Amino acid sequence: MATIVFFHAHPDDECIGSGGTMAKAAADGHRVVLVVATRGEHGEVVPGVVVSGGQLGIHRVAETFASAEVLGVQRIEFLGYIDSGMIGTPENDAPYSFWGADVDDAASRLAAILRDEEADVLVAYDPNGNYGHPDHIQVHRVGYRAAELAGTPRVYEMTINRDRMIEAFLARRDTATAEELEQLPEIDPDSFQMGMPDAEITHSIDVQALTATKRAAMRCHASQIGEDHFFLTLSDDDFALAFGTEWFIDRSRPRGAGEAYLTDLFT
């Protein structure tokens, strides 16, 4: 069995983009480790959730531990940086923000965990951080540098299959009832820049059987994913459409035109 380390930017990122793969790896007997760069201090707060001053980060650490337990994670570590907020906000330049961190310093913290675990695999993010959040972009930079420092043999970029998502959502909207349309997010194919093009993606992990587990982990993050959030209000079928496949890139093994996706992060 192998040890796989998932490196994420904020609480809740772990279950949204990789929760199924984490749960699958744990169920298959692999050791799953979660490292989170920040405590999500500047993320959105669900209306009605009251957390006393300065305690939001601590609250979200507890939510992350609850989510990790659902997913079968065996070790959780936080690197200790501050959430940098969205791009162009004052939080980007705040002391100890992850976006402003020295890459080598942050990478050395992650590399220490990789060495301690003798990690076989590290999962970080694509170069755009999936959707351009500064902390997500920094996860990409720090992740690769940490793997280099620790000698971790394989690095994957967690991503979104941009082309498949556009295709699937446009098709779903064409068949949706008026009531269903209200629950589906809008996607403009001409401006949608999340994730990476299909041609760059090497691995497709089918987690359809684990979507209930994935959604249960999302519910643990109640301070930012309320019961009226579309993650939780989508029908089971629509949730499986949106979140039943998780996508990864192995830059060392590009997928040729017409080649099938690989389906195992451990081979």
Backbone bond lengths (Angstrom), bond angles and torsions (degrees), N, CA, C in turn:
res aa  C-N    CA-C-N  psi(-1)  N-CA   C-N-CA  omega(-1)  CA-C   N-CA-C  phi
1 M - - - 1.457 - - 1.534 110.23 -
2 A 1.331 115.86 155.01 1.460 121.68 -174.61 1.523 110.91 -111.62
3 T 1.331 114.81 167.95 1.459 121.62 172.88 1.515 108.42 -113.29
4 I 1.332 116.27 125.52 1.455 121.96 -179.61 1.520 108.87 -120.61
5 V 1.327 115.82 130.69 1.459 122.33 -179.55 1.524 108.48 -109.89
6 F 1.312 116.26 124.25 1.463 122.35 175.73 1.524 108.08 -101.53
7 F 1.329 116.19 123.03 1.461 122.19 -177.96 1.524 108.38 -108.21
8 H 1.323 116.07 116.64 1.459 121.48 -177.02 1.522 111.16 -123.30
9 A 1.331 115.38 162.99 1.460 121.26 -175.51 1.517 113.25 -84.84
10 H 1.345 116.47 -44.33 1.465 121.59 -172.08 1.525 110.95 -139.95
11 P 1.317 116.86 159.87 1.458 120.20 167.74 1.529 110.62 -55.44
12 D 1.268 117.08 137.25 1.474 132.06 -178.29 1.520 113.19 92.87
13 D 1.355 117.72 -23.27 1.467 119.50 178.62 1.522 111.19 -60.27
14 E 1.325 116.16 -33.35 1.466 119.55 -174.80 1.523 112.21 -63.12
15 C 1.328 117.30 -38.61 1.470 118.24 -176.21 1.515 112.00 -85.47
16 I 1.328 118.54 -29.29 1.461 120.53 -176.75 1.524 111.07 -68.94
17 G 1.326 116.84 -50.16 1.458 119.50 -172.93 1.507 115.72 -95.19
18 S 1.334 117.10 -23.93 1.465 118.19 -173.30 1.518 113.37 -139.04
19 G 1.334 117.61 9.82 1.460 119.87 -174.99 1.509 114.23 -58.78
20 G 1.326 116.92 -39.92 1.457 119.64 179.42 1.512 112.34 -66.39
21 T 1.326 116.23 -41.96 1.464 120.64 179.74 1.522 110.97 -66.64
22 M 1.316 116.78 -38.26 1.462 120.40 176.91 1.528 110.54 -62.97
23 A 1.324 115.94 -47.64 1.468 119.87 -179.71 1.517 111.44 -64.03
24 K 1.322 116.73 -39.11 1.468 120.96 179.29 1.523 110.45 -64.75
25 A 1.341 116.67 -44.99 1.464 120.25 179.66 1.526 110.77 -61.60
26 A 1.327 116.34 -43.20 1.465 119.83 179.28 1.523 111.09 -63.73
27 A 1.335 116.77 -43.19 1.468 120.72 -179.89 1.521 111.63 -64.43
28 D 1.335 116.12 -29.43 1.465 120.74 179.37 1.525 112.54 -81.89
29 G 1.327 117.33 -1.00 1.457 120.77 175.57 1.510 115.73 98.48
30 H 1.332 118.08 3.07 1.460 120.65 178.21 1.534 110.14 -80.24
31 R 1.312 115.96 155.25 1.466 120.81 175.25 1.526 108.12 -85.02
32 V 1.314 116.58 123.90 1.462 122.37 -177.33 1.525 109.03 -112.35
33 V 1.330 115.39 124.27 1.460 122.52 -179.04 1.526 108.16 -119.65
34 L 1.317 116.70 136.46 1.465 122.42 178.13 1.521 109.39 -115.03
35 V 1.332 115.68 126.23 1.464 121.88 174.31 1.525 107.29 -119.29
36 V 1.328 116.32 129.52 1.465 121.52 -178.10 1.526 108.54 -120.66
37 A 1.322 116.22 130.04 1.462 120.30 -174.51 1.522 112.82 -70.18
38 T 1.340 117.32 -39.78 1.463 121.75 -175.14 1.530 109.98 -131.37
39 R 1.316 114.96 175.52 1.467 119.92 178.16 1.530 112.26 -102.57
40 G 1.337 116.66 9.80 1.461 119.72 176.16 1.516 114.25 68.01
41 E 1.327 116.35 35.65 1.463 120.78 -174.77 1.528 113.72 -63.74
42 H 1.343 117.40 -25.28 1.466 119.90 -175.26 1.526 112.96 -112.75
43 G 1.316 116.92 14.85 1.453 119.67 175.31 1.519 111.39 -74.65
44 E 1.327 115.78 165.14 1.462 120.52 179.37 1.527 110.66 -61.92
45 V 1.323 115.04 151.12 1.463 121.53 178.05 1.521 108.35 -118.59
46 V 1.312 116.24 130.93 1.461 121.40 179.01 1.526 109.43 -60.84
47 P 1.346 117.75 131.44 1.467 119.54 177.30 1.529 111.21 -53.74
48 G 1.318 114.74 134.82 1.460 119.42 179.33 1.510 114.10 95.71
49 V 1.344 116.60 -16.86 1.464 119.81 176.53 1.522 108.18 -81.39
50 V 1.298 116.87 121.23 1.460 121.97 -177.71 1.522 108.74 -112.82
51 V 1.326 114.79 117.96 1.462 121.07 175.77 1.517 106.84 -123.83
52 S 1.312 117.99 128.08 1.460 121.47 -175.77 1.517 110.97 -60.45
53 G 1.333 115.07 153.45 1.449 122.31 -173.20 1.515 114.59 -46.84
54 G 1.335 115.55 129.21 1.453 121.25 176.93 1.505 115.57 77.12
55 Q 1.333 117.18 1.54 1.459 119.99 -174.47 1.531 113.65 -103.77
56 L 1.340 118.02 0.82 1.460 119.55 -175.57 1.525 111.36 -60.49
57 G 1.332 116.78 -43.24 1.457 119.70 179.77 1.516 112.17 -60.61
58 I 1.326 116.69 -43.15 1.469 120.81 178.61 1.524 110.22 -62.58
59 H 1.333 115.57 -41.97 1.467 120.53 178.63 1.527 110.39 -60.31
60 R 1.325 116.38 -41.31 1.465 119.80 -177.23 1.527 112.40 -74.96
61 V 1.304 117.34 -25.67 1.468 119.35 171.09 1.524 109.52 -61.88
62 A 1.328 116.33 -45.42 1.469 120.01 179.05 1.524 111.04 -62.02
63 E 1.328 117.10 -39.79 1.464 120.32 177.62 1.530 110.81 -63.26
64 T 1.329 116.23 -37.54 1.463 120.23 179.38 1.522 111.34 -65.88
65 F 1.314 116.94 -40.99 1.466 119.70 177.41 1.524 110.70 -62.78
66 A 1.326 117.05 -37.99 1.467 120.26 178.28 1.523 110.88 -66.48
67 S 1.328 116.79 -43.86 1.464 121.22 177.47 1.521 110.88 -61.96
68 A 1.327 116.11 -44.07 1.464 120.75 -179.07 1.520 111.64 -61.67
69 E 1.324 116.61 -36.50 1.464 119.59 177.90 1.527 110.48 -63.91
70 V 1.321 116.99 -40.90 1.469 120.84 177.61 1.526 110.53 -60.54
71 L 1.328 116.38 -38.87 1.464 121.53 -175.06 1.524 113.67 -83.87
72 G 1.321 118.15 -8.71 1.456 120.61 179.16 1.511 114.70 87.16
73 V 1.330 116.95 17.99 1.464 121.43 179.34 1.525 109.66 -69.31
74 Q 1.326 116.04 139.31 1.462 120.53 -175.60 1.523 114.32 -102.63
75 R 1.327 116.98 -15.74 1.466 119.92 176.75 1.519 108.10 -149.63
76 I 1.338 116.54 136.86 1.460 122.34 178.33 1.520 108.25 -127.32
77 E 1.328 116.20 129.72 1.463 121.41 177.37 1.526 109.40 -132.23
78 F 1.328 116.68 144.28 1.460 123.25 172.71 1.525 108.19 -112.78
79 L 1.338 116.96 135.63 1.461 120.07 -177.70 1.522 112.75 -78.56
80 G 1.336 118.27 -16.11 1.457 120.26 173.16 1.510 116.18 95.30
81 Y 1.329 117.96 9.06 1.461 120.20 177.72 1.526 110.72 -86.03
82 I 1.346 114.83 165.32 1.461 121.92 179.88 1.530 109.14 -96.80
83 D 1.313 116.00 139.35 1.460 123.11 175.04 1.530 109.52 -53.71
84 S 1.335 116.87 129.05 1.463 121.70 -174.64 1.519 114.00 -88.48
85 G 1.331 118.64 -2.45 1.454 119.98 -177.29 1.518 111.76 70.37
86 M 1.323 116.06 179.39 1.459 120.92 179.88 1.521 110.22 -73.15
87 I 1.328 115.99 161.05 1.457 121.05 -176.25 1.528 110.35 -60.11
88 G 1.331 115.50 136.46 1.454 120.79 177.77 1.512 115.13 86.53
89 T 1.331 117.97 5.60 1.464 120.91 178.92 1.526 110.00 -98.17
90 P 1.334 117.87 158.50 1.473 120.14 -178.62 1.524 113.41 -58.26
91 E 1.333 116.75 -28.15 1.466 120.09 -178.68 1.527 112.63 -61.79
92 N 1.350 116.91 -21.28 1.465 119.90 179.01 1.526 111.59 -56.97
93 D 1.331 115.94 -34.33 1.464 121.14 -173.39 1.522 113.19 -104.93
94 A 1.320 116.76 10.09 1.463 120.06 -179.22 1.529 110.66 -69.70
95 P 1.334 117.01 151.13 1.474 119.32 176.43 1.526 111.23 -56.90
96 Y 1.303 115.61 137.62 1.467 123.76 177.07 1.535 113.73 69.32
97 S 1.345 117.78 10.74 1.466 118.09 175.24 1.527 108.82 -65.17
98 F 1.322 115.77 147.09 1.462 119.42 -178.59 1.520 110.56 -66.82
99 W 1.315 117.31 -38.32 1.463 121.68 179.48 1.524 111.16 -59.40
100 G 1.326 116.41 -35.54 1.458 120.40 -178.70 1.515 114.36 -89.42
101 A 1.313 117.30 0.24 1.464 120.59 -176.90 1.523 111.73 -70.65
102 D 1.310 115.62 146.94 1.461 120.53 171.77 1.528 108.51 -65.63
103 V 1.322 116.74 127.72 1.463 120.44 -174.59 1.522 111.15 -60.42
104 D 1.320 117.50 -42.79 1.462 119.39 -178.85 1.526 111.88 -66.16
105 D 1.334 116.65 -36.83 1.462 119.34 178.59 1.527 110.52 -65.47
106 A 1.329 116.08 -47.81 1.467 119.35 179.21 1.521 110.91 -64.06
107 A 1.329 115.67 -40.09 1.465 119.48 -179.44 1.521 111.43 -64.99
108 S 1.318 116.96 -34.20 1.470 119.14 179.54 1.525 110.62 -65.99
109 R 1.335 117.33 -34.46 1.470 120.36 177.49 1.531 110.40 -65.93
110 L 1.322 115.58 -45.04 1.463 119.29 179.00 1.522 110.71 -68.43
111 A 1.331 116.92 -40.25 1.465 120.55 -178.90 1.526 111.44 -61.07
112 A 1.329 117.17 -34.29 1.469 119.78 178.39 1.526 110.74 -61.67
113 I 1.322 116.64 -37.80 1.471 120.58 177.92 1.523 110.05 -70.98
114 L 1.325 116.43 -42.27 1.467 119.84 178.77 1.525 110.96 -59.79
115 R 1.330 116.54 -42.27 1.469 119.57 178.62 1.525 110.99 -66.72
116 D 1.314 116.06 -44.21 1.460 120.33 -178.90 1.524 110.97 -59.79
117 E 1.313 116.14 -37.37 1.464 121.45 -179.07 1.529 112.70 -86.31
118 E 1.335 116.24 -10.64 1.469 119.97 -172.08 1.534 109.00 50.12
119 A 1.320 114.21 50.93 1.466 121.30 -172.34 1.524 111.89 -62.83
120 D 1.305 115.05 137.73 1.463 121.81 174.99 1.520 111.70 -89.14
121 V 1.328 116.30 -30.98 1.464 121.86 -174.03 1.524 109.14 -139.73
122 L 1.337 115.57 138.46 1.460 122.01 170.30 1.519 108.29 -120.47
123 V 1.323 116.32 134.52 1.463 122.02 174.38 1.523 108.06 -112.26
124 A 1.341 116.60 122.41 1.466 122.40 175.09 1.537 107.75 -121.34
125 Y 1.346 117.97 -145.80 1.466 121.48 -178.05 1.525 110.60 -120.99
126 D 1.337 115.09 168.69 1.458 120.35 175.32 1.538 109.73 -72.54
127 P 1.343 118.65 170.10 1.472 120.44 -173.07 1.521 114.53 -60.32
128 N 1.329 117.36 -27.52 1.460 121.05 178.87 1.524 111.76 -90.97
129 G 1.316 117.13 6.56 1.454 119.55 -178.94 1.510 112.93 60.43
130 N 1.323 116.65 32.78 1.466 124.74 -179.87 1.524 113.29 72.46
131 Y 1.338 117.46 -45.28 1.472 117.48 -179.18 1.529 113.29 -146.47
132 G 1.320 116.71 19.05 1.450 120.49 172.09 1.512 116.76 89.92
133 H 1.325 118.51 4.48 1.468 119.92 177.10 1.526 108.62 -66.38
134 P 1.339 118.03 133.21 1.470 119.34 -176.26 1.525 114.02 -57.29
135 D 1.323 117.98 -38.99 1.462 119.40 179.37 1.523 111.55 -66.96
136 H 1.313 117.31 -32.82 1.464 120.64 178.29 1.530 110.65 -70.16
137 I 1.320 116.34 -40.28 1.467 119.81 175.96 1.531 109.83 -61.67
138 Q 1.318 116.06 -40.28 1.465 120.33 179.25 1.527 111.53 -66.47
139 V 1.328 117.93 -33.21 1.469 120.54 175.22 1.524 110.05 -58.54
140 H 1.320 116.95 -41.15 1.468 120.67 178.17 1.533 110.16 -60.57
141 R 1.314 116.71 -50.43 1.464 121.08 -176.71 1.526 111.67 -64.11
142 V 1.318 115.24 -48.41 1.463 120.50 -177.17 1.523 110.78 -68.03
143 G 1.322 116.68 -38.46 1.457 120.24 -179.10 1.515 112.86 -60.09
144 Y 1.329 116.55 -48.61 1.463 119.16 -179.67 1.524 111.49 -64.61
145 R 1.329 116.31 -40.45 1.464 118.76 -179.86 1.529 110.87 -66.22
146 A 1.326 116.99 -40.05 1.464 120.31 179.32 1.519 111.43 -63.60
147 A 1.328 116.66 -41.73 1.463 120.08 178.24 1.519 110.73 -62.02
148 E 1.332 115.77 -37.57 1.464 120.08 177.23 1.527 110.49 -64.28
149 L 1.329 117.03 -45.26 1.463 121.00 -179.04 1.521 112.10 -65.38
150 A 1.330 116.12 -38.08 1.466 120.40 -175.08 1.519 113.16 -89.65
151 G 1.321 116.96 -12.41 1.457 119.64 -176.65 1.522 112.93 73.81
152 T 1.324 116.92 27.22 1.469 120.62 178.06 1.523 108.85 -68.58
153 P 1.325 117.64 123.96 1.466 119.85 -167.96 1.521 116.18 -71.61
154 R 1.324 118.12 -24.89 1.465 118.20 -175.43 1.522 110.39 -137.77
155 V 1.331 115.60 132.65 1.462 122.28 177.67 1.519 108.78 -124.67
156 Y 1.315 115.46 131.29 1.462 121.54 173.69 1.520 109.35 -114.47
157 E 1.321 114.93 149.29 1.459 121.60 171.38 1.523 108.53 -103.33
158 M 1.320 116.78 116.17 1.458 119.97 171.65 1.523 107.89 -71.00
159 T 1.327 116.72 135.48 1.453 119.44 -176.66 1.519 110.44 -148.49
160 I 1.308 115.58 -174.05 1.462 124.31 173.84 1.514 106.61 -120.33
161 N 1.322 117.16 135.19 1.460 120.23 176.64 1.527 107.69 -79.56
162 R 1.319 115.05 96.71 1.464 121.35 -174.04 1.526 111.96 -56.32
163 D 1.315 116.56 -47.77 1.467 120.32 -175.64 1.521 111.47 -67.01
164 R 1.322 116.44 -43.14 1.464 119.96 -179.74 1.531 111.13 -66.33
165 M 1.330 116.72 -38.00 1.461 119.08 -178.95 1.525 110.80 -66.21
166 I 1.319 116.92 -44.48 1.467 119.99 177.97 1.522 110.27 -59.99
167 E 1.311 115.93 -48.28 1.464 121.50 -178.65 1.530 111.44 -59.60
168 A 1.317 116.34 -46.12 1.465 120.34 -176.36 1.522 111.93 -67.77
169 F 1.321 116.83 -41.91 1.454 118.60 -177.19 1.523 112.35 -72.89
170 L 1.324 117.65 -35.99 1.462 119.17 176.24 1.522 110.54 -64.43
171 A 1.323 116.42 -41.37 1.466 120.29 178.28 1.522 110.70 -64.48
172 R 1.336 116.18 -40.39 1.468 119.09 -179.04 1.520 111.19 -67.42
173 R 1.315 117.27 -38.73 1.463 120.07 179.88 1.525 111.15 -65.72
174 D 1.321 116.69 -31.23 1.468 120.12 179.53 1.520 112.10 -65.79
175 T 1.329 117.31 -26.36 1.470 120.77 -176.25 1.528 112.83 -106.91
176 A 1.328 117.27 -2.01 1.462 120.78 -173.92 1.525 112.03 -77.80
177 T 1.312 115.44 148.17 1.455 121.34 170.74 1.526 108.60 -75.96
178 A 1.332 116.46 168.36 1.462 120.22 179.01 1.522 110.95 -59.03
179 E 1.326 116.54 -39.62 1.466 120.45 179.17 1.524 111.14 -66.55
180 E 1.335 116.79 -41.15 1.463 120.34 179.38 1.522 111.36 -66.46
181 L 1.332 117.07 -35.79 1.462 120.50 179.98 1.527 111.80 -59.60
182 E 1.324 116.43 -32.95 1.458 119.91 179.78 1.524 111.84 -65.42
183 Q 1.323 117.63 -24.22 1.459 121.97 -178.01 1.525 112.92 -91.87
184 L 1.334 116.75 -14.81 1.463 119.91 -175.39 1.521 110.71 -91.77
185 P 1.330 117.86 136.42 1.465 120.06 177.79 1.519 111.29 -68.96
186 E 1.316 115.87 153.19 1.460 121.56 176.72 1.527 109.62 -80.96
187 I 1.328 116.33 141.51 1.461 120.98 174.73 1.522 108.23 -134.89
188 D 1.326 116.49 123.22 1.463 122.16 174.63 1.528 107.37 -100.10
189 P 1.335 118.15 108.48 1.471 120.36 -175.54 1.520 113.58 -57.25
190 D 1.338 117.06 -29.28 1.462 119.99 -175.90 1.526 112.98 -77.21
191 S 1.321 117.05 -22.02 1.464 119.20 -177.12 1.524 113.24 -118.48
192 F 1.316 117.31 -2.56 1.464 121.05 -176.42 1.524 109.95 -71.44
193 Q 1.312 116.28 115.91 1.465 120.77 -175.56 1.521 113.06 -122.07
194 M 1.315 118.08 14.05 1.456 119.47 178.51 1.523 110.32 -70.41
195 G 1.320 116.17 146.71 1.453 120.58 173.96 1.515 114.12 69.48
196 M 1.323 115.29 -154.31 1.453 123.52 -175.92 1.529 109.93 -129.88
197 P 1.340 116.87 156.47 1.466 119.65 176.90 1.527 111.25 -62.23
198 D 1.310 115.19 151.85 1.465 120.81 -178.70 1.530 112.24 -54.21
199 A 1.324 117.24 -37.09 1.467 120.62 -175.75 1.524 112.65 -61.65
200 E 1.328 117.97 -23.69 1.466 120.66 -178.90 1.528 113.03 -88.13
201 I 1.315 117.40 -13.74 1.464 121.21 -172.79 1.523 110.43 -85.63
202 T 1.314 115.72 133.98 1.469 120.47 -176.46 1.520 113.54 -107.77
203 H 1.334 117.15 -28.51 1.466 120.44 -172.82 1.525 111.45 -126.23
204 S 1.311 114.76 134.97 1.459 123.12 176.41 1.527 107.73 -123.74
205 I 1.323 116.69 116.11 1.464 120.87 -177.97 1.529 108.89 -107.29
206 D 1.315 115.64 116.49 1.461 121.88 -179.96 1.527 108.98 -79.78
207 V 1.335 116.06 113.54 1.468 120.11 179.75 1.531 110.87 -120.00
208 Q 1.331 115.85 25.90 1.471 120.30 -179.39 1.527 111.40 -54.19
209 A 1.323 116.17 -39.14 1.469 119.65 -177.52 1.522 112.38 -71.60
210 L 1.328 116.98 -9.23 1.463 120.81 -175.35 1.522 112.78 -116.92
211 T 1.344 117.06 13.24 1.462 118.14 -177.50 1.529 112.19 -65.27
212 A 1.327 118.22 -32.02 1.469 119.91 176.96 1.527 110.37 -65.69
213 T 1.330 116.77 -39.50 1.465 121.03 176.47 1.521 110.38 -64.42
214 K 1.315 115.56 -42.70 1.461 120.83 -179.97 1.534 110.69 -62.27
215 R 1.323 116.39 -43.27 1.461 119.90 -179.71 1.534 110.34 -69.35
216 A 1.318 117.89 -34.81 1.463 120.78 176.42 1.528 110.84 -63.30
217 A 1.329 116.90 -37.85 1.465 120.38 176.98 1.522 110.63 -66.56
218 M 1.333 117.03 -39.39 1.464 120.07 176.60 1.525 111.19 -59.48
219 R 1.323 116.53 -40.22 1.469 120.59 -178.60 1.528 111.97 -62.29
220 C 1.318 116.99 -24.54 1.466 119.98 178.23 1.523 111.58 -64.47
221 H 1.333 117.14 -24.07 1.465 121.82 -178.24 1.527 109.73 -92.77
222 A 1.322 115.86 57.22 1.467 121.13 -171.76 1.522 113.31 -67.58
223 S 1.332 118.44 -19.13 1.463 119.19 179.40 1.521 112.03 -74.44
224 Q 1.329 117.44 -14.98 1.466 119.24 178.52 1.526 114.30 -131.97
225 I 1.323 118.40 -12.51 1.466 121.52 175.17 1.527 106.83 -121.36
226 G 1.326 115.50 93.26 1.456 120.42 -179.52 1.517 111.40 -78.56
227 E 1.315 116.07 168.26 1.461 120.77 -178.16 1.522 112.55 -64.76
228 D 1.349 117.63 -17.78 1.462 119.97 177.50 1.529 112.34 -96.12
229 H 1.331 117.51 5.39 1.470 121.29 176.70 1.525 109.09 -70.11
230 F 1.345 116.13 144.44 1.467 117.84 -176.25 1.527 112.37 -63.13
231 F 1.336 118.44 -23.20 1.464 119.46 173.84 1.531 110.97 -55.36
232 L 1.326 115.65 -35.70 1.461 120.59 -174.26 1.523 113.39 -101.42
233 T 1.336 117.44 -17.29 1.464 119.22 -178.91 1.523 113.08 -95.01
234 L 1.328 117.93 -15.93 1.465 119.94 176.07 1.527 110.06 -57.88
235 S 1.321 115.64 144.98 1.464 118.93 172.55 1.525 109.10 -62.28
236 D 1.316 116.84 161.40 1.464 120.24 179.28 1.523 111.00 -57.48
237 D 1.328 116.78 -40.30 1.464 120.14 -179.09 1.523 111.23 -66.29
238 D 1.331 116.91 -43.28 1.461 119.56 -179.49 1.527 111.31 -70.36
239 F 1.323 117.08 -34.70 1.463 119.82 176.01 1.526 109.90 -63.85
240 A 1.325 116.69 -42.88 1.465 120.38 178.72 1.525 110.84 -63.82
241 L 1.337 116.87 -36.88 1.461 120.92 177.38 1.525 110.72 -62.14
242 A 1.324 115.74 -43.87 1.459 120.52 -175.81 1.520 113.29 -80.34
243 F 1.331 117.66 -35.83 1.461 120.97 -169.38 1.526 114.27 -125.73
244 G 1.321 117.62 8.32 1.459 120.85 -176.70 1.513 115.03 -84.35
245 T 1.322 116.95 -4.47 1.465 121.96 173.91 1.519 107.90 -130.03
246 E 1.317 116.52 135.00 1.461 121.00 177.00 1.520 108.56 -116.84
247 W 1.326 115.39 140.60 1.463 121.94 -166.94 1.520 111.14 -117.39
248 F 1.335 115.35 141.87 1.460 121.01 -176.97 1.527 109.92 -143.24
249 I 1.329 114.42 156.72 1.462 121.40 178.73 1.522 108.94 -124.76
250 D 1.321 115.86 129.33 1.464 122.45 170.38 1.521 106.20 -109.91
251 R 1.328 117.18 102.79 1.465 121.13 -175.24 1.526 112.07 -65.45
252 S 1.328 117.45 -19.13 1.464 120.07 -179.40 1.525 112.22 -80.73
253 R 1.351 116.13 -12.43 1.465 119.70 -178.12 1.529 109.75 -136.04
254 P 1.332 117.91 71.83 1.466 119.26 -178.60 1.526 111.72 -60.86
255 R 1.324 115.06 148.12 1.468 121.50 -179.75 1.521 108.98 -90.40
256 G 1.319 116.00 125.23 1.449 120.58 179.80 1.517 112.02 -73.50
257 A 1.315 116.43 160.70 1.462 121.56 178.49 1.523 109.83 -57.42
258 G 1.308 116.34 127.86 1.460 121.04 178.93 1.508 114.88 84.56
259 E 1.321 118.03 -8.50 1.462 120.46 179.01 1.526 110.96 -77.31
260 A 1.321 115.75 147.56 1.462 121.04 178.64 1.526 109.92 -73.24
261 Y 1.321 115.54 155.44 1.459 119.93 172.43 1.523 109.56 -66.26
262 L 1.320 116.19 148.83 1.453 120.49 166.73 1.530 107.97 -78.66
263 T 1.315 116.51 154.62 1.467 119.88 -171.59 1.528 113.67 -127.18
264 D 1.320 117.38 14.62 1.466 120.87 -177.81 1.522 108.56 -144.07
265 L 1.322 117.57 123.37 1.460 120.91 179.97 1.518 113.19 -77.68
266 F 1.320 117.55 -4.79 1.463 120.74 -174.12 1.522 113.18 -108.57
267 T 1.330 117.93 5.36 1.466 119.97 179.26 1.518 110.49 -124.45
